[in-house]
């Protein structure tokens, strides 16, 4: 049986194909269109999923959409009416897309499936899709479910339980009160782009002090013991306007929103630290309440807020659950996967067998490319490359390049589903380097110098470097943990403040140690990510270190690369040293010269937020 799940028209459109209960393919539309966070109908993602499954649209048994558009439209109309006439400009901007597409989803899906699908469409609720994406692929027979995001139809958070092949959502928090929208409002206020700059705010937080936390909890947010919140909407503008915050918000913090690209001050750092502290407190209280209500030992998480890996790490370390599992595509893209699995298990009542690791296949669900296809592309553009038939040889060459302080763009096998690169579309380097963070940020990624990089660590040594349990699983880079005390380097003299913290070496793996001694950990095991495991095992044999840097293979403003063409273009448009495409190895010094105007032309394709 073939089930297609679709998410579209809000943020990160995506498609997923489930065949007889197995997740066969999933991808975000942005990877194909090269438009970051592409929200349009995921035509190319759907085409890819059908091709990967070896089927045509006519062979689909069910097609599921990840939310209920009419219920969402009801919420929008009620909100506009409640604030009228204040929201008229926002209303005029939103309505054309609704009238053209969102209210006619069956027609849009018919068109996208080239009128080949003759069945009915299933519309799951937004938080049902999130909950299904969290529980059904998880390794647990039963678990508590917690979803936290901006807003779906009316719900902004929910919890319940999953057992066997069923989920039961029992409680919801409703719009306009939303932890996701609260965090996005502060993201906007600190000068980052709403719905895409939240990672930046989280990365900025450790440079500041949470000096505004009490003010936020006193004036803006009423935080209840169960983790639910009520927000004073006088401080916000997202219900009725085109901005996230109001003049009252700006008066409270003493200034208008920071302009994008303006100099970051200690004030923004302290505000980031404060809202991050509030967010973590909300997440912890919610997790404790859900544990009390359900009595479960396992917790699964999804929704955009579940990408706040600092909060996730605190739930694991300080919360009452023994184990947690987070959907790798926790945001709206994962809703496509959840909708498809909801149909298979919940609506069709098919049984579910758990696996010891999970059913997400390492989240390697995107396209891969044939050897001849890659060779033909490289030959056509005149690239200079080395091809290695023997896998062990190229793995050793990659490990050697990392050991020699080279920055390596690594593309191999299937592309990752979700916002994190997990080794198959990654830029990798030596975590022991004292200069690698600034080199990668400024010369490779072309992004802010304060942004931290994540480590990959061999799972069997994770507890030697990080404050985690032996062989603790974190395969999807969604948990932050402190670097172990014995791996830290004592600070000399007075501790620096603000961005000057960057200059301090803080551990024996300084390139991945954030200024608060934390790291966003990805554990690597041979089951989920075998190629990366072989590279890292070889690197450990060469250097004794089981830790490397892993960041997404893209530049600022660009989606993660998908094709060999994307990878080569990014390689030539940056100061990357080495490119690997499966078993092809390319050195920058051997390529036709990449002149500065070519780099500028490459970067001009992307809107650098």
Secondary structure as a PSIPRED ss2 file (coil, helix, strand):
# PSIPRED VFORMAT (PSIPRED V4.0)

   1 X C   1.000  0.000  0.000
   2 X E   0.000  0.000  1.000
   3 X E   0.000  0.000  1.000
   4 X E   0.000  0.000  1.000
   5 X E   0.000  0.000  1.000
   6 X E   0.000  0.000  1.000
   7 X E   0.000  0.000  1.000
   8 X C   1.000  0.000  0.000
   9 X C   1.000  0.000  0.000
  10 X C   1.000  0.000  0.000
  11 X C   1.000  0.000  0.000
  12 X C   1.000  0.000  0.000
  13 X C   1.000  0.000  0.000
  14 X E   0.000  0.000  1.000
  15 X E   0.000  0.000  1.000
  16 X E   0.000  0.000  1.000
  17 X E   0.000  0.000  1.000
  18 X E   0.000  0.000  1.000
  19 X E   0.000  0.000  1.000
  20 X C   1.000  0.000  0.000
  21 X C   1.000  0.000  0.000
  22 X E   0.000  0.000  1.000
  23 X E   0.000  0.000  1.000
  24 X E   0.000  0.000  1.000
  25 X E   0.000  0.000  1.000
  26 X E   0.000  0.000  1.000
  27 X E   0.000  0.000  1.000
  28 X E   0.000  0.000  1.000
  29 X C   1.000  0.000  0.000
  30 X H   0.000  1.000  0.000
  31 X H   0.000  1.000  0.000
  32 X H   0.000  1.000  0.000
  33 X H   0.000  1.000  0.000
  34 X C   1.000  0.000  0.000
  35 X C   1.000  0.000  0.000
  36 X C   1.000  0.000  0.000
  37 X C   1.000  0.000  0.000
  38 X C   1.000  0.000  0.000
  39 X C   1.000  0.000  0.000
  40 X C   1.000  0.000  0.000
  41 X C   1.000  0.000  0.000
  42 X C   1.000  0.000  0.000
  43 X H   0.000  1.000  0.000
  44 X H   0.000  1.000  0.000
  45 X H   0.000  1.000  0.000
  46 X H   0.000  1.000  0.000
  47 X H   0.000  1.000  0.000
  48 X H   0.000  1.000  0.000
  49 X H   0.000  1.000  0.000
  50 X H   0.000  1.000  0.000
  51 X H   0.000  1.000  0.000
  52 X H   0.000  1.000  0.000
  53 X H   0.000  1.000  0.000
  54 X C   1.000  0.000  0.000
  55 X C   1.000  0.000  0.000
  56 X C   1.000  0.000  0.000
  57 X H   0.000  1.000  0.000
  58 X H   0.000  1.000  0.000
  59 X H   0.000  1.000  0.000
  60 X C   1.000  0.000  0.000
  61 X C   1.000  0.000  0.000
  62 X E   0.000  0.000  1.000
  63 X E   0.000  0.000  1.000
  64 X E   0.000  0.000  1.000
  65 X E   0.000  0.000  1.000
  66 X C   1.000  0.000  0.000
  67 X C   1.000  0.000  0.000
  68 X C   1.000  0.000  0.000
  69 X H   0.000  1.000  0.000
  70 X H   0.000  1.000  0.000
  71 X H   0.000  1.000  0.000
  72 X H   0.000  1.000  0.000
  73 X H   0.000  1.000  0.000
  74 X H   0.000  1.000  0.000
  75 X H   0.000  1.000  0.000
  76 X H   0.000  1.000  0.000
  77 X H   0.000  1.000  0.000
  78 X H   0.000  1.000  0.000
  79 X H   0.000  1.000  0.000
  80 X H   0.000  1.000  0.000
  81 X H   0.000  1.000  0.000
  82 X H   0.000  1.000  0.000
  83 X H   0.000  1.000  0.000
  84 X C   1.000  0.000  0.000
  85 X C   1.000  0.000  0.000
  86 X C   1.000  0.000  0.000
  87 X C   1.000  0.000  0.000
  88 X H   0.000  1.000  0.000
  89 X H   0.000  1.000  0.000
  90 X H   0.000  1.000  0.000
  91 X H   0.000  1.000  0.000
  92 X H   0.000  1.000  0.000
  93 X H   0.000  1.000  0.000
  94 X H   0.000  1.000  0.000
  95 X H   0.000  1.000  0.000
  96 X H   0.000  1.000  0.000
  97 X H   0.000  1.000  0.000
  98 X H   0.000  1.000  0.000
  99 X H   0.000  1.000  0.000
 100 X H   0.000  1.000  0.000
 101 X C   1.000  0.000  0.000
 102 X H   0.000  1.000  0.000
 103 X H   0.000  1.000  0.000
 104 X H   0.000  1.000  0.000
 105 X H   0.000  1.000  0.000
 106 X H   0.000  1.000  0.000
 107 X H   0.000  1.000  0.000
 108 X H   0.000  1.000  0.000
 109 X H   0.000  1.000  0.000
 110 X H   0.000  1.000  0.000
 111 X H   0.000  1.000  0.000
 112 X H   0.000  1.000  0.000
 113 X C   1.000  0.000  0.000
 114 X C   1.000  0.000  0.000
 115 X C   1.000  0.000  0.000
 116 X C   1.000  0.000  0.000
 117 X C   1.000  0.000  0.000
 118 X C   1.000  0.000  0.000
 119 X C   1.000  0.000  0.000
 120 X C   1.000  0.000  0.000
 121 X E   0.000  0.000  1.000
 122 X E   0.000  0.000  1.000
 123 X E   0.000  0.000  1.000
 124 X C   1.000  0.000  0.000
 125 X C   1.000  0.000  0.000
 126 X H   0.000  1.000  0.000
 127 X H   0.000  1.000  0.000
 128 X H   0.000  1.000  0.000
 129 X H   0.000  1.000  0.000
 130 X H   0.000  1.000  0.000
 131 X H   0.000  1.000  0.000
 132 X H   0.000  1.000  0.000
 133 X H   0.000  1.000  0.000
 134 X H   0.000  1.000  0.000
 135 X H   0.000  1.000  0.000
 136 X C   1.000  0.000  0.000
 137 X C   1.000  0.000  0.000
 138 X C   1.000  0.000  0.000
 139 X C   1.000  0.000  0.000
 140 X C   1.000  0.000  0.000
 141 X C   1.000  0.000  0.000
 142 X E   0.000  0.000  1.000
 143 X E   0.000  0.000  1.000
 144 X E   0.000  0.000  1.000
 145 X E   0.000  0.000  1.000
 146 X E   0.000  0.000  1.000
 147 X E   0.000  0.000  1.000
 148 X E   0.000  0.000  1.000
 149 X C   1.000  0.000  0.000
 150 X C   1.000  0.000  0.000
 151 X C   1.000  0.000  0.000
 152 X C   1.000  0.000  0.000
 153 X C   1.000  0.000  0.000
 154 X C   1.000  0.000  0.000
 155 X E   0.000  0.000  1.000
 156 X E   0.000  0.000  1.000
 157 X E   0.000  0.000  1.000
 158 X E   0.000  0.000  1.000
 159 X E   0.000  0.000  1.000
 160 X E   0.000  0.000  1.000
 161 X E   0.000  0.000  1.000
 162 X E   0.000  0.000  1.000
 163 X E   0.000  0.000  1.000
 164 X C   1.000  0.000  0.000
 165 X C   1.000  0.000  0.000
 166 X E   0.000  0.000  1.000
 167 X E   0.000  0.000  1.000
 168 X E   0.000  0.000  1.000
 169 X E   0.000  0.000  1.000
 170 X E   0.000  0.000  1.000
 171 X E   0.000  0.000  1.000
 172 X E   0.000  0.000  1.000
 173 X E   0.000  0.000  1.000
 174 X E   0.000  0.000  1.000
 175 X C   1.000  0.000  0.000
 176 X C   1.000  0.000  0.000
 177 X C   1.000  0.000  0.000
 178 X C   1.000  0.000  0.000
 179 X H   0.000  1.000  0.000
 180 X H   0.000  1.000  0.000
 181 X H   0.000  1.000  0.000
 182 X H   0.000  1.000  0.000
 183 X H   0.000  1.000  0.000
 184 X H   0.000  1.000  0.000
 185 X H   0.000  1.000  0.000
 186 X H   0.000  1.000  0.000
 187 X H   0.000  1.000  0.000
 188 X H   0.000  1.000  0.000
 189 X H   0.000  1.000  0.000
 190 X C   1.000  0.000  0.000
 191 X C   1.000  0.000  0.000
 192 X C   1.000  0.000  0.000
 193 X C   1.000  0.000  0.000
 194 X C   1.000  0.000  0.000
 195 X C   1.000  0.000  0.000
 196 X C   1.000  0.000  0.000
 197 X C   1.000  0.000  0.000
 198 X H   0.000  1.000  0.000
 199 X H   0.000  1.000  0.000
 200 X H   0.000  1.000  0.000
 201 X H   0.000  1.000  0.000
 202 X H   0.000  1.000  0.000
 203 X H   0.000  1.000  0.000
 204 X H   0.000  1.000  0.000
 205 X H   0.000  1.000  0.000
 206 X C   1.000  0.000  0.000
 207 X C   1.000  0.000  0.000
 208 X C   1.000  0.000  0.000
 209 X C   1.000  0.000  0.000
 210 X C   1.000  0.000  0.000
 211 X C   1.000  0.000  0.000
 212 X C   1.000  0.000  0.000
 213 X H   0.000  1.000  0.000
 214 X H   0.000  1.000  0.000
 215 X H   0.000  1.000  0.000
 216 X H   0.000  1.000  0.000
 217 X H   0.000  1.000  0.000
 218 X H   0.000  1.000  0.000
 219 X H   0.000  1.000  0.000
 220 X H   0.000  1.000  0.000
 221 X E   0.000  0.000  1.000
 222 X E   0.000  0.000  1.000
 223 X E   0.000  0.000  1.000
 224 X C   1.000  0.000  0.000
 225 X C   1.000  0.000  0.000
 226 X C   1.000  0.000  0.000
 227 X C   1.000  0.000  0.000
 228 X C   1.000  0.000  0.000
 229 X E   0.000  0.000  1.000
 230 X E   0.000  0.000  1.000
 231 X E   0.000  0.000  1.000
 232 X C   1.000  0.000  0.000
 233 X H   0.000  1.000  0.000
 234 X H   0.000  1.000  0.000
 235 X H   0.000  1.000  0.000
 236 X E   0.000  0.000  1.000
 237 X C   1.000  0.000  0.000
 238 X C   1.000  0.000  0.000
 239 X C   1.000  0.000  0.000
 240 X C   1.000  0.000  0.000
 241 X C   1.000  0.000  0.000
 242 X C   1.000  0.000  0.000
 243 X C   1.000  0.000  0.000
 244 X C   1.000  0.000  0.000
 245 X E   0.000  0.000  1.000
 246 X C   1.000  0.000  0.000
 247 X H   0.000  1.000  0.000
 248 X H   0.000  1.000  0.000
 249 X H   0.000  1.000  0.000
 250 X H   0.000  1.000  0.000
 251 X H   0.000  1.000  0.000
 252 X H   0.000  1.000  0.000
 253 X H   0.000  1.000  0.000
 254 X C   1.000  0.000  0.000
 255 X C   1.000  0.000  0.000
 256 X C   1.000  0.000  0.000
 257 X C   1.000  0.000  0.000
 258 X C   1.000  0.000  0.000
 259 X C   1.000  0.000  0.000
 260 X C   1.000  0.000  0.000
 261 X C   1.000  0.000  0.000
 262 X C   1.000  0.000  0.000
 263 X C   1.000  0.000  0.000
 264 X C   1.000  0.000  0.000
 265 X C   1.000  0.000  0.000
 266 X H   0.000  1.000  0.000
 267 X H   0.000  1.000  0.000
 268 X H   0.000  1.000  0.000
 269 X H   0.000  1.000  0.000
 270 X H   0.000  1.000  0.000
 271 X H   0.000  1.000  0.000
 272 X H   0.000  1.000  0.000
 273 X H   0.000  1.000  0.000
 274 X H   0.000  1.000  0.000
 275 X H   0.000  1.000  0.000
 276 X H   0.000  1.000  0.000
 277 X H   0.000  1.000  0.000
 278 X H   0.000  1.000  0.000
 279 X H   0.000  1.000  0.000
 280 X H   0.000  1.000  0.000
 281 X H   0.000  1.000  0.000
 282 X H   0.000  1.000  0.000
 283 X H   0.000  1.000  0.000
 284 X H   0.000  1.000  0.000
 285 X H   0.000  1.000  0.000
 286 X H   0.000  1.000  0.000
 287 X H   0.000  1.000  0.000
 288 X H   0.000  1.000  0.000
 289 X H   0.000  1.000  0.000
 290 X H   0.000  1.000  0.000
 291 X H   0.000  1.000  0.000
 292 X H   0.000  1.000  0.000
 293 X H   0.000  1.000  0.000
 294 X H   0.000  1.000  0.000
 295 X C   1.000  0.000  0.000
 296 X C   1.000  0.000  0.000
 297 X C   1.000  0.000  0.000
 298 X E   0.000  0.000  1.000
 299 X E   0.000  0.000  1.000
 300 X E   0.000  0.000  1.000
 301 X E   0.000  0.000  1.000
 302 X E   0.000  0.000  1.000
 303 X C   1.000  0.000  0.000
 304 X H   0.000  1.000  0.000
 305 X H   0.000  1.000  0.000
 306 X H   0.000  1.000  0.000
 307 X H   0.000  1.000  0.000
 308 X C   1.000  0.000  0.000
 309 X H   0.000  1.000  0.000
 310 X H   0.000  1.000  0.000
 311 X H   0.000  1.000  0.000
 312 X H   0.000  1.000  0.000
 313 X H   0.000  1.000  0.000
 314 X H   0.000  1.000  0.000
 315 X H   0.000  1.000  0.000
 316 X H   0.000  1.000  0.000
 317 X H   0.000  1.000  0.000
 318 X H   0.000  1.000  0.000
 319 X C   1.000  0.000  0.000
 320 X C   1.000  0.000  0.000
 321 X C   1.000  0.000  0.000
 322 X C   1.000  0.000  0.000
 323 X E   0.000  0.000  1.000
 324 X E   0.000  0.000  1.000
 325 X E   0.000  0.000  1.000
 326 X E   0.000  0.000  1.000
 327 X C   1.000  0.000  0.000
 328 X C   1.000  0.000  0.000
 329 X C   1.000  0.000  0.000
 330 X C   1.000  0.000  0.000
 331 X C   1.000  0.000  0.000
 332 X C   1.000  0.000  0.000
 333 X H   0.000  1.000  0.000
 334 X H   0.000  1.000  0.000
 335 X H   0.000  1.000  0.000
 336 X H   0.000  1.000  0.000
 337 X H   0.000  1.000  0.000
 338 X H   0.000  1.000  0.000
 339 X H   0.000  1.000  0.000
 340 X H   0.000  1.000  0.000
 341 X H   0.000  1.000  0.000
 342 X H   0.000  1.000  0.000
 343 X H   0.000  1.000  0.000
 344 X H   0.000  1.000  0.000
 345 X H   0.000  1.000  0.000
 346 X H   0.000  1.000  0.000
 347 X H   0.000  1.000  0.000
 348 X C   1.000  0.000  0.000
 349 X C   1.000  0.000  0.000
 350 X C   1.000  0.000  0.000
 351 X C   1.000  0.000  0.000
 352 X C   1.000  0.000  0.000
 353 X C   1.000  0.000  0.000
 354 X C   1.000  0.000  0.000
 355 X C   1.000  0.000  0.000
 356 X C   1.000  0.000  0.000
 357 X C   1.000  0.000  0.000
 358 X C   1.000  0.000  0.000
 359 X C   1.000  0.000  0.000
 360 X C   1.000  0.000  0.000
 361 X H   0.000  1.000  0.000
 362 X H   0.000  1.000  0.000
 363 X H   0.000  1.000  0.000
 364 X E   0.000  0.000  1.000
 365 X C   1.000  0.000  0.000
 366 X C   1.000  0.000  0.000
 367 X C   1.000  0.000  0.000
 368 X C   1.000  0.000  0.000
 369 X C   1.000  0.000  0.000
 370 X C   1.000  0.000  0.000
 371 X H   0.000  1.000  0.000
 372 X H   0.000  1.000  0.000
 373 X H   0.000  1.000  0.000
 374 X H   0.000  1.000  0.000
 375 X H   0.000  1.000  0.000
 376 X H   0.000  1.000  0.000
 377 X H   0.000  1.000  0.000
 378 X H   0.000  1.000  0.000
 379 X H   0.000  1.000  0.000
 380 X H   0.000  1.000  0.000
 381 X C   1.000  0.000  0.000
 382 X C   1.000  0.000  0.000
 383 X C   1.000  0.000  0.000
 384 X C   1.000  0.000  0.000
 385 X C   1.000  0.000  0.000
 386 X E   0.000  0.000  1.000
 387 X E   0.000  0.000  1.000
 388 X C   1.000  0.000  0.000
 389 X C   1.000  0.000  0.000
 390 X C   1.000  0.000  0.000
 391 X H   0.000  1.000  0.000
 392 X H   0.000  1.000  0.000
 393 X H   0.000  1.000  0.000
 394 X H   0.000  1.000  0.000
 395 X H   0.000  1.000  0.000
 396 X H   0.000  1.000  0.000
 397 X H   0.000  1.000  0.000
 398 X H   0.000  1.000  0.000
 399 X H   0.000  1.000  0.000
 400 X H   0.000  1.000  0.000
 401 X H   0.000  1.000  0.000
 402 X H   0.000  1.000  0.000
 403 X H   0.000  1.000  0.000
 404 X C   1.000  0.000  0.000
 405 X C   1.000  0.000  0.000
 406 X C   1.000  0.000  0.000
 407 X C   1.000  0.000  0.000
 408 X E   0.000  0.000  1.000
 409 X E   0.000  0.000  1.000
 410 X E   0.000  0.000  1.000
 411 X E   0.000  0.000  1.000
 412 X C   1.000  0.000  0.000
 413 X C   1.000  0.000  0.000
 414 X C   1.000  0.000  0.000
 415 X C   1.000  0.000  0.000
 416 X E   0.000  0.000  1.000
 417 X C   1.000  0.000  0.000
 418 X C   1.000  0.000  0.000
 419 X C   1.000  0.000  0.000
 420 X C   1.000  0.000  0.000
 421 X C   1.000  0.000  0.000
 422 X C   1.000  0.000  0.000
 423 X C   1.000  0.000  0.000
 424 X C   1.000  0.000  0.000
 425 X E   0.000  0.000  1.000
 426 X E   0.000  0.000  1.000
 427 X E   0.000  0.000  1.000
 428 X E   0.000  0.000  1.000
 429 X E   0.000  0.000  1.000
 430 X E   0.000  0.000  1.000
 431 X C   1.000  0.000  0.000
 432 X C   1.000  0.000  0.000
 433 X C   1.000  0.000  0.000
 434 X C   1.000  0.000  0.000
 435 X C   1.000  0.000  0.000
 436 X H   0.000  1.000  0.000
 437 X H   0.000  1.000  0.000
 438 X H   0.000  1.000  0.000
 439 X H   0.000  1.000  0.000
 440 X H   0.000  1.000  0.000
 441 X H   0.000  1.000  0.000
 442 X H   0.000  1.000  0.000
 443 X H   0.000  1.000  0.000
 444 X H   0.000  1.000  0.000
 445 X C   1.000  0.000  0.000
 446 X C   1.000  0.000  0.000
 447 X C   1.000  0.000  0.000
 448 X C   1.000  0.000  0.000
 449 X C   1.000  0.000  0.000
 450 X C   1.000  0.000  0.000
 451 X C   1.000  0.000  0.000
 452 X C   1.000  0.000  0.000
 453 X C   1.000  0.000  0.000
 454 X E   0.000  0.000  1.000
 455 X E   0.000  0.000  1.000
 456 X E   0.000  0.000  1.000
 457 X E   0.000  0.000  1.000
 458 X E   0.000  0.000  1.000
 459 X H   0.000  1.000  0.000
 460 X H   0.000  1.000  0.000
 461 X H   0.000  1.000  0.000
 462 X H   0.000  1.000  0.000
 463 X H   0.000  1.000  0.000
 464 X H   0.000  1.000  0.000
 465 X H   0.000  1.000  0.000
 466 X E   0.000  0.000  1.000
 467 X C   1.000  0.000  0.000
 468 X C   1.000  0.000  0.000
 469 X C   1.000  0.000  0.000
 470 X C   1.000  0.000  0.000
 471 X C   1.000  0.000  0.000
 472 X C   1.000  0.000  0.000
 473 X C   1.000  0.000  0.000
 474 X C   1.000  0.000  0.000
 475 X C   1.000  0.000  0.000
 476 X C   1.000  0.000  0.000
 477 X C   1.000  0.000  0.000
 478 X C   1.000  0.000  0.000
 479 X E   0.000  0.000  1.000
 480 X E   0.000  0.000  1.000
 481 X E   0.000  0.000  1.000
 482 X E   0.000  0.000  1.000
 483 X E   0.000  0.000  1.000
 484 X C   1.000  0.000  0.000
 485 X H   0.000  1.000  0.000
 486 X H   0.000  1.000  0.000
 487 X H   0.000  1.000  0.000
 488 X E   0.000  0.000  1.000
 489 X C   1.000  0.000  0.000
 490 X C   1.000  0.000  0.000
 491 X C   1.000  0.000  0.000
 492 X C   1.000  0.000  0.000
 493 X C   1.000  0.000  0.000
 494 X C   1.000  0.000  0.000
 495 X C   1.000  0.000  0.000
 496 X C   1.000  0.000  0.000
 497 X C   1.000  0.000  0.000
 498 X H   0.000  1.000  0.000
 499 X H   0.000  1.000  0.000
 500 X H   0.000  1.000  0.000
 501 X H   0.000  1.000  0.000
 502 X H   0.000  1.000  0.000
 503 X H   0.000  1.000  0.000
 504 X C   1.000  0.000  0.000
 505 X C   1.000  0.000  0.000
 506 X C   1.000  0.000  0.000
 507 X E   0.000  0.000  1.000
 508 X C   1.000  0.000  0.000
 509 X C   1.000  0.000  0.000
 510 X H   0.000  1.000  0.000
 511 X H   0.000  1.000  0.000
 512 X H   0.000  1.000  0.000
 513 X C   1.000  0.000  0.000
 514 X C   1.000  0.000  0.000
 515 X C   1.000  0.000  0.000
 516 X C   1.000  0.000  0.000
 517 X C   1.000  0.000  0.000
 518 X E   0.000  0.000  1.000
 519 X E   0.000  0.000  1.000
 520 X E   0.000  0.000  1.000
 521 X E   0.000  0.000  1.000
 522 X E   0.000  0.000  1.000
 523 X E   0.000  0.000  1.000
 524 X E   0.000  0.000  1.000
 525 X C   1.000  0.000  0.000
 526 X C   1.000  0.000  0.000
 527 X C   1.000  0.000  0.000
 528 X C   1.000  0.000  0.000
 529 X C   1.000  0.000  0.000
 530 X H   0.000  1.000  0.000
 531 X H   0.000  1.000  0.000
 532 X H   0.000  1.000  0.000
 533 X H   0.000  1.000  0.000
 534 X H   0.000  1.000  0.000
 535 X H   0.000  1.000  0.000
 536 X H   0.000  1.000  0.000
 537 X H   0.000  1.000  0.000
 538 X H   0.000  1.000  0.000
 539 X H   0.000  1.000  0.000
 540 X H   0.000  1.000  0.000
 541 X H   0.000  1.000  0.000
 542 X H   0.000  1.000  0.000
 543 X H   0.000  1.000  0.000
 544 X C   1.000  0.000  0.000
 545 X C   1.000  0.000  0.000
 546 X C   1.000  0.000  0.000
 547 X E   0.000  0.000  1.000
 548 X E   0.000  0.000  1.000
 549 X E   0.000  0.000  1.000
 550 X E   0.000  0.000  1.000
 551 X E   0.000  0.000  1.000
 552 X E   0.000  0.000  1.000
 553 X C   1.000  0.000  0.000
 554 X C   1.000  0.000  0.000
 555 X C   1.000  0.000  0.000
 556 X C   1.000  0.000  0.000
 557 X C   1.000  0.000  0.000
 558 X C   1.000  0.000  0.000
 559 X C   1.000  0.000  0.000
 560 X C   1.000  0.000  0.000
 561 X C   1.000  0.000  0.000
 562 X C   1.000  0.000  0.000
 563 X C   1.000  0.000  0.000
 564 X H   0.000  1.000  0.000
 565 X H   0.000  1.000  0.000
 566 X H   0.000  1.000  0.000
 567 X H   0.000  1.000  0.000
 568 X H   0.000  1.000  0.000
 569 X H   0.000  1.000  0.000
 570 X H   0.000  1.000  0.000
 571 X H   0.000  1.000  0.000
 572 X H   0.000  1.000  0.000
 573 X C   1.000  0.000  0.000
 574 X C   1.000  0.000  0.000
 575 X C   1.000  0.000  0.000
 576 X C   1.000  0.000  0.000
 577 X C   1.000  0.000  0.000
 578 X E   0.000  0.000  1.000
 579 X E   0.000  0.000  1.000
 580 X E   0.000  0.000  1.000
 581 X E   0.000  0.000  1.000
 582 X C   1.000  0.000  0.000
 583 X C   1.000  0.000  0.000
 584 X E   0.000  0.000  1.000
 585 X E   0.000  0.000  1.000
 586 X E   0.000  0.000  1.000
 587 X E   0.000  0.000  1.000
 588 X H   0.000  1.000  0.000
 589 X H   0.000  1.000  0.000
 590 X H   0.000  1.000  0.000
 591 X C   1.000  0.000  0.000
 592 X C   1.000  0.000  0.000
 593 X C   1.000  0.000  0.000
 594 X C   1.000  0.000  0.000
 595 X C   1.000  0.000  0.000
 596 X H   0.000  1.000  0.000
 597 X H   0.000  1.000  0.000
 598 X H   0.000  1.000  0.000
 599 X H   0.000  1.000  0.000
 600 X H   0.000  1.000  0.000
 601 X H   0.000  1.000  0.000
 602 X H   0.000  1.000  0.000
 603 X H   0.000  1.000  0.000
 604 X C   1.000  0.000  0.000
 605 X C   1.000  0.000  0.000
 606 X C   1.000  0.000  0.000
 607 X C   1.000  0.000  0.000
 608 X C   1.000  0.000  0.000
 609 X C   1.000  0.000  0.000
